[in-house]
Amino acid sequence: MTLPDVPLRLLLIEDDEDDFLIIRDLLGEAGNLHYVLDWADSFERGRCAIDSGVHDLYLIDNRLGTDSGLELVRHAIARNMHQPLILLTGQDDSELDARALELGASDYLVKGQFDGRLLGRSIRYALERASARERLGRSDNRAALLQRCLEASYNGVLIVDAQAADQPIIYANPAFERITGYREEEVLGRNCRFLQGGETRQPAIGEIRRSLAEHREVHVVLRNFRKDGSPFWNDLYIAPVPDERGVVTHYVGVQNDISERKRFESELAYNASHDVLTGLPNRSLLEDRLLQGCQIARRYSRELAVMLIDLDGFKPINDTLGHAVGDKVLVEVAQRMGAQIRPGDTLARLGGDEFVVLLPDLAHGEDVLLVAERLIRSISRPYRLNELELHVTASIGITLSDGEIEQPMKLIQQADLAMYQAKQHGRNNYQWYTEHLNQEVSERMTLRNELQKAIEGMSFELHYQPQIDARSGAVIGSEALLRWPHAERGLISPLRFIPVAEDTGQIIPISQWVLDTACRHNRQLLDRGLARGAISVNISAVHFLRSNFIETVRRALDSSGLPASLLELEITESVLLKNAERAIYLLHELKKIGVGLALDDFGTGYSSLSYLKDLPIDKVKIDRSFVQELISDPRDAAITQGIISMAHHLNLKVVAEGVENAEQAAFLNRNQCDAFQGFLYARPMPFAELEGYLQRQAQLELAGH
């Protein structure tokens, strides 16, 4: 035993001074014993010293006047003292020896029969035994604490014997019973594989087996079964438990029932690809199915048919009877159409009263006509709702493809052209897409050529629409809006030429010009003391995903000298559809530069809520389509409120677009919208007019002070 550097405090309880001096001298001869000796010369003083508990060891004489040292031993043990006690007596009495040890004394020494060496050894052994008991007590306490922790754990815990045949379970905590329904006594001695039921080929099971063979930890999610046969998703973590030699003797498994989380994730995934009202695939899933259909047609030399169905007479139902009735009609229309197609076909809702039917595997193109006729007959049957008999019909556009098409979504455009032809032919009929319907495509080609001339001469303009702080009414920024004043056609709407530019790649030089010009203009405003926040620039998804886009932004800032904080880039949710991982990476890179980021037209595209929490954006912009009807349409109001609440919980600012009247502004203000943009405050204006507008605002601010 290694004795401590601090001297031991020893107490001798002895009423005979001569015996005290003898014991003191013997201790001096003990050797290798670093101590300080205290003396209590009576039973009462000894008991007080024991009660103080300041000594490391007590030497107690058996005879203390009329009192017995055994009583002091009994008193010390009753107080749960951990310090060792050595009883000294003047006679060799085996019965007394046994009683002392039985009471809790560490040793028993007979005066006159021990020397200093024997006394020192007795003291050292007593201290060693006391230290061992204390360590054992701590170990027992720690084991009891660990046991209580396992019993209280919310997660299921299993321990298996790694060295026994078939690795049987040797422990299961109460949470395991709660999760699985199996009591501990029902699983002890069994291998854990019984939880797998009949699903023994899950990929996670192979990963578990490999990890156990390699004695390494593993974290998997697999499908298990409760005692009643019901399935649950088990988030399982298994770790090897080695002994002091490093040999794995046991495995501990911690399980968590994540079935509810899985269900929620499944619902989110379903809602991201399906229409909420009808449960049909939405545009996002339709694109995937269309791509697959083209692949099937090419591979097996089959025909692919796309039908775009638009309901005739549906708008009056919505306008006169309300959206609730209209929704019921849409749901029943979806059900009727679903009954008319094959299991492998796709019925999707594009939005509103537009649907698409995709027939991916036709031996003959004309087979689509049978389906179209069934759809028209089925849709035209009366709808009986709320004691009303309602009627709608369908106009259908049809296009065929052998799958050899670079952009499969163009088939939707072709079917759309044919559908409008059906409308013009009196509705409630179907029309084929043919070349003579390609006038719109021709118009797009013309527009493309004109657009190229405009790009070469950069004959575009930027107009700016101020953004207003909802609290103070001050200008806090402006959005740059692209305008194309054509020499012959007049002002051409961006809604017409931007899609063409994106399809042809012409959007890249246009977007670059917009970015450079907006930065230069805001720098001019800054130099004149008129800058009011950042200039917002809309970024096309095509441009955004270009490999050099980050450098493009840096170059625009450097060439203009505009601080990055005075530039805000607006993106739409569509950038996530093309390449979500790259889009999120680019957004983080832009944040490093210091520019602001806004999610534009939120809620109108394919709202990827699972990505929203990962986007390093500063604000979301509520699309004007929600703002326009939020006073008259409770659903638009509810959506708007939901967007604002969700954004604020994510620490994002909210800007409402298209605010045109005081009622809209009041509603948005009540719901804590942060900023407004719309005709109520200012129309888009050329840069020269923006300067004058900001000067007037500055003068008003000075006058207000």
KACOR-V52272 format. One record per helix or strand. SS is the DSSP state (H for helix, E for strand). FROM is the first residue (numbers start at 1). TO is the last residue. If there is no record, write none. Layout:
ss;from;to
SS;FROM;TO
SS;FROM;TO
This chain:
ss;from;to
E;8;13
H;17;28
E;35;40
H;43;52
E;57;61
E;63;64
E;67;68
H;69;78
E;84;89
H;94;103
E;107;110
H;116;152
E;156;161
E;169;172
H;174;180
H;184;187
H;192;196
H;203;213
E;218;225
E;231;242
E;248;257
H;259;273
E;274;274
E;281;281
H;283;300
E;303;312
H;314;321
H;323;338
E;346;351
E;354;362
H;367;380
E;383;385
E;388;390
E;393;401
H;410;424
E;430;432
H;435;437
H;439;457
E;461;469
E;475;486
E;490;492
H;494;504
H;507;527
E;534;538
H;541;544
H;549;560
H;564;566
E;567;572
H;574;593
E;596;602
H;609;612
E;619;622
H;624;628
H;634;649
E;653;657
H;662;670
E;675;677
E;685;686
H;687;704
